[in-house]
Amino acid sequence: MTSQAEPELVLEDLAPDGVLTLTWNRPDRKNAWTPDLEFAYFAALDRAQAQAAVRAVVVTGSGNAFCPGLDMQRLAKISGEGKLSIADRRPQYTPRLFNKPLIAAINGPCAGIGLVQALMADVRFAGTGARFSTAFTRRGLGPEYGMAWVLPRLIGVANAMDLLLSARTFGAEEAKEYGLINRLLPPEEVLPAAQAYAGDLARNCSPEAMAFVRREVYDGLDLDFREALRRSLRSMAHLNAAPDFKEGVASFVEKRSPQFASLDDGFDADEVLGAATEPLPRPGD
């Protein structure tokens, strides 16, 4: 499905410490989003999910841009046709279903669907020159792909309403004030810092425990306290009896690096936690 005219839309670089860096590779278009790029990125995440050697993922953009949104050439075509088809495309929340830590290294413009994907990451690093925008209302669109759900939970309703209604451009410093990004750094330090952070997770944190963190936090946003507590107690019972707990304690007592097992490709949190919600629908359902 990946276009022959645009090979290697996503570059993959796996470091010895288990950190996989995925780089959106359309520098001539500032990594503007297309269905082909989307397909390549989600396929790369699928491979990372199944690869035991991958313990954390960093996503960034080539050149001096992260992703300014949907490619304007495609946007003009969609506008002329009067519709945006999402048939045969995977949902934009696909990265939230990933079982491993996902870190965004935002090295430049980040807007529209590019911001959607940045918000799908667990932790966000950004350079001082990065610029952000929700973009949608200035194109005659609403907050697409669940941004109206995600953004208020990250930065509060008032701030989210400001950014969603106005679709104004704002800088990385303002994004840091809101809590939209976790780290603000000089541009040349963004990717190395994100990789170093991911490397610390890969070397020192249990892959299974981190997978439960992702599921409990994201699922818990929709649950009442009693249901969230029930799931927490189930994960505690499971992890307390798992080998990683014994290894975590032993490595601490023996003052050495832990040797945690890789995450099984067949990992299914629902087997432990129980299904919290109905399965999310795919486009076209």
Secondary structure as UniProt FT lines:
FT   TURN            4..5
FT   STRAND          10..14
FT   TURN            16..17
FT   STRAND          19..24
FT   HELIX           27..29
FT   TURN            30..31
FT   HELIX           35..50
FT   TURN            52..53
FT   STRAND          56..61
FT   TURN            63..64
FT   HELIX           72..81
FT   TURN            87..88
FT   TURN            92..93
FT   HELIX           94..97
FT   STRAND          102..106
FT   STRAND          110..111
FT   HELIX           113..120
FT   STRAND          123..127
FT   TURN            128..129
FT   STRAND          131..133
FT   HELIX           136..139
FT   TURN            144..146
FT   HELIX           147..155
FT   HELIX           157..166
FT   STRAND          170..171
FT   HELIX           172..178
FT   STRAND          183..185
FT   HELIX           187..204
FT   HELIX           207..220
FT   TURN            221..222
FT   HELIX           225..240
FT   HELIX           243..253
FT   TURN            254..255
FT   TURN            265..266
FT   HELIX           270..273
FT   TURN            283..284
//
